[in-house]
């Protein structure tokens, strides 16, 4: 066996772990194509999950971003021009910046995954997402087509976003439980997945 072969690179034959992580993250991202309440999505959960379990930090950052881009591309195909405008918006950049930041946040879960800790990180990631994306909405608000609250100021814009925050938080908690809990069950059945990071 080649001891120099990096076990963290998906597809190198050394371990099924990275491929399993990729599959779980892509499947979670594709649930965005299913009907769901506004902001009830796996965005923050997949970032935290990737950060917690990919041995390679490069893969931890890349896989959630690529999975989200794939789901956004498919949503663009399904919804057409209205959704395609999203790709050139400040909101798009804010969402993807949050994914990257939440992945880095997930590095703090490495080797320390537990229910209470995942709950705390999911809450932190959800708050980060709320603050960053609503700031982007306010920053680019146009007097003609923006929500009236965003034209009134940053604080009213945040207040107007609170109903969406509850769905962001619930979605992050749901998908975190699904991903972290599901992976815990898989690790019990597959010894190759039992390392702290794969």
N, C-alpha and C positions, 0 to 999 in steps of 0.2 A: 504494500500500500504506500502511495506517495504521501509522506507526511507534510510536504510543502503545498499540497493541493488545498486551495481555500474552500473550506466547507460552507462558506456563507454565500457563495455565488450560485444563484438559481441555475439549475440545469447542468451542473458539472459532474453529476453522478455520485458525489460523495455523500449526500444526505437529501432525503426528500423534504426536509424542513422548509427551505426557502420556497420551493414550489407550492407546498401546502399553504404557506403564508400568502403567497401571490394569489393563489386560487381563492382563498377566503376573502381577501381584500377586494379583488375584482368582483366576486359574487355580491359582496355587500354593496359596493358602489353601483352595481347594476340594479339593485332594488330601487334606485331612484327613478327607474322607468315605470315602476308600479304606482298606482294611485296612492297618494299619501297627503296628510295635512301639510300646509305650508311650513317649510323648514324642518319637518320631521324627516331627518336624513342621517346617513352614516358618516357624513363628512369628517367630523371631529373624531369619531370612534376609530375609523380606519387609520387615521394619522397616529393616534395614541398607540394603537395595536401594532402598527409597523415599527414605531419607535421602540416599543417595549421588547419586541421579539426578533427582529432582523439583526443578526450579528454584524452585518455590513451596514454602516450608517448611510452609505451612499444608496444602497437598496432600500433602506428604511425611508429615505426621503423620496426616492424616485418612484417606487411602486404605488403609494397612495396618490401621488400627483398624476401618474399615468392612468391609473384606474379612474380617477375623477375626470380626467380629460376624455377618456373613452366614453364614460357615461354622459358627459356634456355633449360630446359629438353626436351620440345617438339621440339625445334629447333634441339637439338642433335639427337632426334629420326628421324626427317625428313631428316637432312643433313648428318647424319652418322659420321664416324670416323673423318673427317676433323673438324667438329664442336666440337666433344668430346674432342679434344686436348685443346680446349679453357678452359675447366673446371680445368685444372691443370696448367694454365698459370698465370703469374703475372698480366696480363691484366684483367683476371677474378677478382682477388682480388682488383685491382684498381677500377674497375667498381662498385663492391659491397661496397667498402669503400666510393665511391662518393655518392651512394644511401643513405647510413647511414648519411653522412655529410650533404647532401642536405635535408634530413628529419629534421635534427636538425636546419638547416637554415630555413626550413619551419615553425618552432616553432615561428619565428619572425612575421609570418603572422597571428597568432592567434588573432581573434577579430579585425584585421586591413586589411582584404582582400579588395582590390580595384584594378582596372585595372592598374594604374601606378605602384603600389607597386608590384603586381604580375609580371609585365613586368620587373621590376628591379631585383626581386629575380630570375626570369627565366634566365636573362642575367648572373647574378652572378653564378647560378648553372651550366650554360653551360660553362662558363670560368673555373670553378673549375674542371668540367669533362674533358675539353680539356687539362688543365695543368697536372692533375693527370694521365690520361690514356696515354698521350704521354710520360710522364716521365717514366711510367712503360714499355712502348715499348722500349724507349731508354736504360733503365737500363738493360733490358734482351736481347738486340740486339745481335745477333750472326753474326760474319763476313760472314758466308755462306748464311744465309737465310733472313737476315734483309734488310729493305729498305736501299739503299746506304746512304741516308741522315742521318739515325740513327747511322750508323757506323762512320760518319764524326763528330758527336758531338750532344749535347743536343739542341742547338739553331737550327741547320739545321733540326733536327728531328721535332721540333715544327713548323718550316716553312713548312715542307712537310705535316704536319697535317692540315694546314689552310684550304685547300679545304674541308676537312671533317668537320671542325668546323662550316662552314656555315650551313651544314645540321643538325648538333647537335643543333645549335641555332634555326633554323627554326622548327625542330621537337619539341623542348622544348616549343617554343612559341605556336605552333599549339595545342599541347596536353594540355598545361596549359589553353589556351582559352577554349578548349573543356571540360576539367574537371571542372575548376573553374566556367566557364559560365554555363555549364550544371547543376552543383550542385546549383548554384544560382537560376536557373529556377525551379528546383525540390523543393527548400526550399519555394518558393512562393506558391507552390501547397500543400505542406505537412507541416503543422505547427510543427510536431514532429522533423523536421530537422532544425528548426530556431534558436536553441541555437548556441552560438559562436563556440563551439566544441561539437561533439556528441559521 
